């Protein structure tokens, strides 16, 4: 398929499963506004490449600017080449900048590099986006990532938290992180990639088989097994963090610190 043909699928075969949930998320959470300059953060995977195409399409109805950034954290040469070829095939004007994130994270946090790696990646992306005059960075996290995060926090972190569709940057004043694929199902992205005969860059991290990645796979399998018996499971997990009854929590924390239900007990 040519770039034009690939993009056309989002207006035809995949308008209901990909374009509609994308537009719904953008409208629901006010993710993109006229005058914005958004840096689309391209990892080389299926989700971020799809996000790039959907945001390009959105420019037909919303007046905003885009740049497309990819960080090379230390890819093998064939990995970078695959990324560049896909961007060219889909007519995405990609800017790639080099870092040594994989090496640094491996040296300074050998047993648990994922947190440090993610933090460093985010910092580099904010910095490069700001250099280009952007006020937002867009990441390719989808619906399945969101519900997986809820269970990861609950089961392995002992906390209730959501992956938010829109976040103000703490260390980069005036900047935001947005997740326009928030309502998009991963299976729909996989179906689209297969339909278009697209292959994408897998995770090139040497820590791929470590505990944190294994736990995410376990959570994914758990959700799938529960959903096999109850199709509402995924929606219930997603909605749970929208319907929190704070009057029935033992404790919680906010910008003012930690709180206990006894603080308001008469």
Rosetta blueprint (number, residue, H / E / L):
1 X L
2 X L
3 X H
4 X H
5 X H
6 X H
7 X H
8 X H
9 X H
10 X H
11 X H
12 X L
13 X L
14 X L
15 X H
16 X H
17 X H
18 X H
19 X H
20 X H
21 X H
22 X H
23 X H
24 X H
25 X H
26 X H
27 X H
28 X H
29 X L
30 X L
31 X L
32 X L
33 X L
34 X L
35 X L
36 X L
37 X E
38 X E
39 X E
40 X E
41 X E
42 X L
43 X L
44 X L
45 X L
46 X H
47 X H
48 X H
49 X H
50 X H
51 X H
52 X H
53 X H
54 X H
55 X H
56 X H
57 X H
58 X H
59 X L
60 X L
61 X L
62 X L
63 X L
64 X L
65 X E
66 X E
67 X E
68 X E
69 X E
70 X E
71 X E
72 X E
73 X L
74 X L
75 X L
76 X L
77 X H
78 X H
79 X H
80 X H
81 X H
82 X H
83 X H
84 X H
85 X H
86 X H
87 X H
88 X H
89 X H
90 X L
91 X L
92 X L
93 X L
94 X E
95 X E
96 X E
97 X E
98 X E
99 X L
100 X L
101 X H
102 X H
103 X H
104 X H
105 X H
106 X H
107 X H
108 X H
109 X L
110 X L
111 X L
112 X L
113 X H
114 X H
115 X H
116 X H
117 X H
118 X H
119 X H
120 X H
121 X H
122 X H
123 X H
124 X H
125 X H
126 X H
127 X H
128 X H
129 X H
130 X H
131 X H
132 X L
133 X L
134 X L
135 X L
136 X E
137 X E
138 X E
139 X L
140 X L
141 X L
142 X L
143 X H
144 X H
145 X H
146 X H
147 X H
148 X H
149 X H
150 X H
151 X H
152 X H
153 X H
154 X H
155 X H
156 X H
157 X L
158 X L
159 X L
160 X L
161 X L
162 X L
163 X L
164 X L
165 X L
166 X E
167 X E
168 X E
169 X L
170 X L
171 X L
172 X L
173 X L
174 X L
175 X L
176 X E
177 X E
178 X E
179 X L
180 X L
181 X L
182 X L
183 X L
184 X L
185 X L
186 X H
187 X H
188 X H
189 X H
190 X H
191 X H
192 X H
193 X H
194 X H
195 X H
196 X L
197 X L
198 X L
199 X L
200 X L
201 X L
202 X L
203 X L
204 X L
205 X L
206 X L
207 X L
208 X L
209 X L
210 X L
211 X H
212 X H
213 X H
214 X H
215 X H
216 X H
217 X H
218 X H
219 X H
220 X H
221 X H
222 X H
223 X H
224 X H
225 X H
226 X H
227 X H
228 X H
229 X H
230 X L
231 X L
232 X L
233 X H
234 X H
235 X H
236 X H
237 X H
238 X H
239 X H
240 X H
241 X L
242 X L
243 X L
244 X L
245 X L
246 X H
247 X H
248 X H
249 X L
250 X L
251 X E
252 X E
253 X E
254 X E
255 X L
256 X L
257 X E
258 X E
259 X E
260 X E
261 X H
262 X H
263 X H
264 X H
265 X L
266 X L
